[in-house]
Amino acid sequence: YSLESYIRIKNPDYDFEPKEISNSILDTFYIYKVNSIAFEDSNFVAMILTCYYILCRVLGKEKVYGKTNVIYSLLFLALIVLTFSRSAYIGVIVFESLMFYQYSKRYRVLSIFSIVIAVIVFLYFLLDKIQSDGSFQSKFYIFDLFLNYIKVAPLFDVLTGVGFGNTFSYIGIGPHNIYIALFIETGLIGLILYLLIFIYIYIKYKFSRLIILPIMIMGLSFSPIALPYFYVALSWLMYLERKNGYFER
């Protein structure tokens, strides 16, 4: 992934964005998000790196594998920054807030207050940028297409879905939202079953909350349905909790 970041940043794609997008966006980070040698763009890389980062941070906090995890955590964090994925940035912030909340019990009120202040400041400074951001506006456009799909789709398709990988065929664009993708491809029943699995794990395993919540929030902006690296990291955290005797039946 270090090699992927180096090649992607050394080869920016100035022709990637359409002319409708403002030049200010072209001149910032979008041109560095494509040309990935691993995936379609750096959002895929960011999702994987975020899972690795969360796993290393928790293992380090629990004193598993010693100081090595500190080095790996810093490396993964640096690579996440170089993906220019805002959903990953938000995921990391949410995770670190959860870590502070869980491991610093004396300062839980302070952590909640700090998160609220950070969100307010973040929204204040980015409001103007967001309004002119084609990527952000596309999320509303995709949601509008999703609502239009529900209005005309047969009841059977709404309940059971149209099959994996077919979202583009029905709304004409990639969903960039795991919940919309799951609804269209597996139906309302599939989406509910998917969420119930993670709700159960979230309640039973406290370590799982450190990765489920950030990744699920990232899924609002971008997340593929197939997440083997997420499932492996989640399983490892569940195993760690049982091994250390934190699990509550």
N, C-alpha and C positions, 0 to 999 in steps of 0.2 A: 504493500500500500504506500510505502514511502516512494517507491519507483513510480507508481501510478500518479501520485501527487506531483512529482517532479516533471514528468512528461506532460501532464495536463496543464500545469501552470506555465511551462516553457513554450507551449503551443496553443495560445489563446485563439479562439475561433471568432474573428471579428464579423463574420457573415452569418452567425447563427441566428441572431434575433431579427424579426421582421422590422421594416422601417417604421411601423406604427409606434414601436416602443421608443421612448425618449432616449436621446444620446447619452444622457447622464447615467442611465442604467447600463447601456452598452459599455461605457467607459469604466464601470466599476467591477462587478464580480461575475455577471452572467457569462462573459466570454471565457472565464476560467472554469466554468462548471462542466463544460462539454469536452470532447476529445479524450474521454477516459478510455484507457486501454482495457479496463475490466468490465465496465457496464455502459449503459446508454449515457448516463451523466453522473456527476459526483454525489447526487442524492442517494444512490444505491450504496456507494462507498461509505457515506456518512452514517447510514443506518447500521451497517456492519460494525464500523468503528465505535459507534455509540454503545452497542452491546458489549464489545470487548472492553471498552473503557469502564463501563458500569461494573462488569465482572471483576476487573482488576482492582478497582477501588474498594469493593466490598471484601474481596479476598485480602487486600492489604489491611483494611480496618480490622478484620478478624485475625490478623497476624498469621495468615496462610501464605507460605512461600517467602516470608520475610520481606526484605527491602527491595527485592527484585520487582515487586508489583508497583512500587513508587516510580521506578524508571519506566516501566511499561505504561503506566497511567499517564505520565507526562508526555510520552511519545504519542499515545493514542489521542490525547487532548490536542496536541499540536497538529496532528493529521486531520482531526475533526475541524479545526479552525481553517485549515487549507482547503476543505471541501466547499466552503462558502455556502453551506446548507443552513439556512435560518431555522428550519425545523429541528435540525440536530443541535443547534445552539440552545434552542428552547428546551429540548430534551435534557441536555446536560445541566442547564440551570434548574430545571425541575428536580432532577436526580440529586444534585448537590444540596438543594433545599430539603429534600427528604432525608438525606444523610445527616445533615445538621440537626434536623428535627428528631431523628431516631437516636443518634449517638450523643447529643447534647441536651439531655432532658431538662437541665436547669434553665436553658435558654430557649425553650420552645416558643414562648410568647414573643420573644425577640425575633426568632426566626420567621414566624408568621408575619409580624409587622414588617420585617425587612423585605419579605417576598412581595407584600402589597405595595410598598414604596417603590421597589424595583419595577414592578409591572406598570405602575402609574408613570414613572419616569420614562420607561421604555416606550409606552404608547404615546406620550407627549412628544418625544423627539422624532418618532417615526410616523406620525399621523400623516404629515404632508407627503413623505416618501411613499407610504403605502397607497395613497390615493392615485399616484401616477405609476404604480408598479404593475406591469402587465401580468406578472406571475400571481400576485395577490388578487387582482381583478378576475383572473381566470378561474379562481376557486369559486367565486359567486356564479360565474358563467356555467361551470360544470354542475353546480348545485341546481341551477335553473333547468339545465338539460335533464337532470335526474328527476326533477318534479314533473317535467313534461312527459318523461318516459312512464312514470307511475300513472299518469292520467290516461294513457292510451294502452298500456300493457294489459294483457289478459290476466285474470285473477290467478290462474294456475302459474303463470310466469312470476307474478309478484310473490307468490307463496313459496315456490320451489326453485326459482331462478332459471337462467337461460344457459348455464354451463360456464365453466371456468374459461377465461380468456376471451369472452364474447362481449365485454362491456363496450369496446370500441365500435362494434357492429351495430349497437343499439342506440348509442348517444353520439357517435361520431368523433369521440375524443377519448384519450386515456383518462381514467377517473382521478388519478392523483389523490385518492382518498380511499383508504382501505374499507371503510364502512359502506361507501357508495358501491364500491366494487363487489363487496360481499353480498350486498342487498340485491344487486342486479344479477350476479352470477350464481348465487346459492339461494336467493330468495329470502323472504322475511324469516322463514323457519331456520335456514342456515345461519343467518346473521345472529339470531337469538341464541342458537346452540353454541356458536363460536364465542359469544360474549359470556355465556353462562360458565363455560369452562374456565375462563380467566377470572371471572368473579369468584368462583369457588377457590381457585388457587390463591387469589389475592387475599381472601378471608383466612385461609388455613395457614399460609406461610408468610410471615412478616418480611422475610428477605425478598420474596417475590414482588412485593409492592415497590421496591426500589427500581425494578426494571419494567414492570408491567405498566405503571402509570406514565413514565416518560415515553415509552415506545408507543403506547396507545394515543398519547397526545400528538406525537410525531405523525401517527397514522392519519390525522385530520388533514395534513398537508401532503404527505407522501409516504407510501409504504406498500411494497408488494405483498401479495397474499402469502406467497411462499417465503417464510422467514426461518430457515433452519438454524441460522446462527443465533437468533433470538430464542428459539426453543432449547438449544443446547445450553446457552447461558442461563436461562430460566431453570432448567433441570439441575444445573450445577449448584445454583443458589438454594434450590429446594433440598438437594443432597447435603449441602453444607449445614443447613439449618437442622436437619435431622441428626447429622453427625455430632453437632455441638450441643444437642439437647434443648434447642430453643423451641422445637415444634410443640404446639399445644393441640391435643386431640379434642 
